Structures are given as C-alpha cells and as structure tokens.
Amino acid sequence: MSLSTALRTGDLAELPSRRDEDWRWTDLRGLIRKIPPAYVYEGTGLAPEIMVEGQAGQIDFYRSPFNANRTVRVSNGMVAGLGLKEPGPLVFDRHDPVIALDVTNAGGGFSVHNRLTVRVPHGLSAVLLESHAGNGDHVVSFDLDIDLEEGASLERIVLVSDHAEAIVVRQSSVTLAATASYAQTVLTTGARRQRLETRIAHPGAQASVRLDGAYLLEAQRHADLTTVVTHGGVDGTTAQLTKGVVRDQARGVFQGRIVVERGADRTDARMRHQALILSEKAEIDAKPELLIFADDVQCAHGNTVGALDEDAIFYAMQRGLPSDRARAMLTAAFVGEVIDRIEHEGARAVALAWAQQQLGEL
C-alpha cells in the first residue's frame, strides 16, 4: 500500500492507514476521502533522470536541462528547461559539483505523482540541493531513487516548505556499493499531513551513511520523518541525528530503524532523536529501533523529548537578553547541531539561512 499506488489506480484502499504499524501516526486513509484529479501537464517533458558522468577534472550532468545558474527546476513534476531549447550537459569543475533541484507544486485541488532518479558512477562526487515547496491543497507523491556506485559520494540537502493544507509523501530509496558515501540532511516545516521517508540498502564494505533531519512545526502542521537503514555486509557505518521543535497543536513523528543482517559484522551504527515541545498541545511520537542479527557490532540509539532548559533561559536573561530572545537563541542552537554537520560550505549556508527564517516565524 502506498500513496503513489492510490494516485495511479484511484483506489482508496491502497492508501496506508493507522492499521499499518509503520503508518500508525500518519494515517492517510482516514484523511483522504476522494482522490483529486491528476494534474495535466502542458507541453512535453524529459525523462526525469539526472546522470552524473565524467572523468577526472570534469563532471557532466546529463538528461536534464540546466540554466546558466546550474539549476534544474521541476514544476508540477515536469523537468522544465530555463532558457534552453534543447537539453544538454553542463560541465562542472570537480571542486564545484553541485546540482540545485527546485520542485514547486503550484495551485490546489489536484494530485501528482513524480519520480526522479539520480545516479553517481564509480569514484565521482556530487552535492544535491533540493527545495520543495507548494502553494495549494494538493496531494503529492514524490519518489526518488539514488544509486551510488563503488567509491561514489553524494551529499543531499532537502529543504521542504509545503503548504499548510497539502498532503505529501516523499519516499527516497538509496542503494550504495562498496566504499560509497551518502550524507543526507532533511529540514521541513510540515504540512496538513507529510511523510518524508528514506530507505537505504547499506552494503557494509567500508561504505558510510550520515542520515540527519530536523522538523520545525507550528499551528496544526504534521511531519513524519521515517528512515530504514539495512546493513547487509561487514564493516559499514551509519550515523543518524534527528531534531524537532513543535509548538501550538503541531505533531512531529520520528521513526528510525536500523537493521543489521546476519553476517554484517563490525557494523557501527548510531542513532539519536531529540525534540523540544514548546506548548502544551503539541505532540511528539518517536520510535527508534535497532534490529540486530549479528554479533560483532557497535550499535546504539537514544531518544529524548522535553522543553527548553529554564535554567539556561534564566542565565541568558541575567545577562540582559529578553525572554523571547533567549528562547529563540536556545532553539536555534538546538537545531543548529544538525545543520553544522553539512559538509559542503555553500549548502550549509543555504540551509542555515532557511532554518533561521523558519525559526523566526515560530
């Protein structure tokens, strides 16, 4: 069962519900009573695939039209060329391999299912900076498949600003080969119902994963960050940090699962979830899980949910800061730990500016 299947078939029975354990806090069947009409695209679109290719000294990004600002824009699920009549490669210097992907779903009252594939071949590196936004009460399913070959590296930063009445499910499936490296940071402000799900097939074999996220929620917004990392071989590492801030009647959901299969010895996997509740009616639901079927491993998980430290607020106020300013500074520092882990300096600056804007509105 999935939202994408329901949108393709029109069958409400395909929607996940609270009876499904992994969807118990993000019920879609009880919310969606009718599948909205599918969005009708104008013009022709390209196959939604980004292929990273190149030799030492250059990286070419094929099969998507780019403008001079090195941006792929996807409007309502269709890759659209900006200032280019025909798609073509854009050559990057190896020190600046950045793809900016802007996915905007405009208007309301429709449904759309998008699918995008990103492939990074042997030994190459790239940064994928995604911005997802919308300004209507649409129903959106977005599937992203990421394939990293041996020795490849990808850092993915996802900034999500969905409409307050939107219903959105974004699912990412990541497959790594030996010695590959994948890093992800997801920052979101939620929606009427929103689920951001990441599933990673981890081969071990000196491959590494960093899987971070933060949700900043107010009003009646809902965000569900669900992750599943499956270690299938020896000598793999995973580091995961998720933080959340909720106020008003918002609801944050974190579900993190790390699976260590039989034979995946010497796995090092660590997961932390920390959240702040800033009002009495806000809610956090968290379920970190470790499923370990191997013996020689180092795995740990932690989960804390609470309020801001009143002693720290008092300490700041004693030094002349107003109460609201003190709380804002402490909240920014709390979320900042996630952003500080972004490796690419330019992407980190973009993420920091985005988070500061959102926190200023909380």
C-alpha angles and dihedrals in degrees: 000000000000143000091246091056091048091051092050096046102029089229113140089196088072091065115104115244140190088273087071106083094219090051100040093117097037104052113182101169092061091049105042111064097168133022107241117231115275117259111256112225121220119221125354128310135207127241102277098239133123113202118192111208138158149101131259109308099024141051122198123202110206140187097031127083114241132193126218090272091062094247132143110202121198113193114190090342098307122112105234127195115231110210093340124108093193130029117248144159123283114208117219129193109247089245093058108044099153128148117192113201118190114190112186124178107194128196129008144256097060140093129224136183117202131184127191131179126203119190125187113187130214116313099355128122134206143166119226114200111188128189118189121187142153140182104202146058094264130147111234134183116188121183121191123188117195122190120188117188125208112310093001122138133204131176112195124194117186123192113188124192105165124175115268091243098043125113109212137172119184116184124187124192115194125190120189130194125207116307091004120141127214126181125179135182119183121189119183144169095201131229139226085294121355134169124183108189129183125186120186128193101207116195097192103216094126092306116142136206132193111188116183137162147163133199121202109190137178139161108016097325122142129205128179118191108190124176135177121187116184116195109204102170145034127283102024129145132206127180118184131182124173126175132183140191120193133176140165107019097326123138126213123193127193122183115172124174127181116188121194109194126211110284094022091120124169091030114159110199127162130176132186131181121184127173141179123214110204100181138036097245097048118103138208124193116188133177116173113180138188118193107185124182097163129077110214101060141120109217133155141162135190136189129188130171123180148115131281115288106263091201090057090049091050091048091053092046090052086062094055104270118134115241095251092049092049092051092048092051093049092048092049091049090049093054093037093075089070093049093046089063092065105109102201107081097211094047090047091054091050092049092047093052091048093050093047090053092050094045090050088060095049 
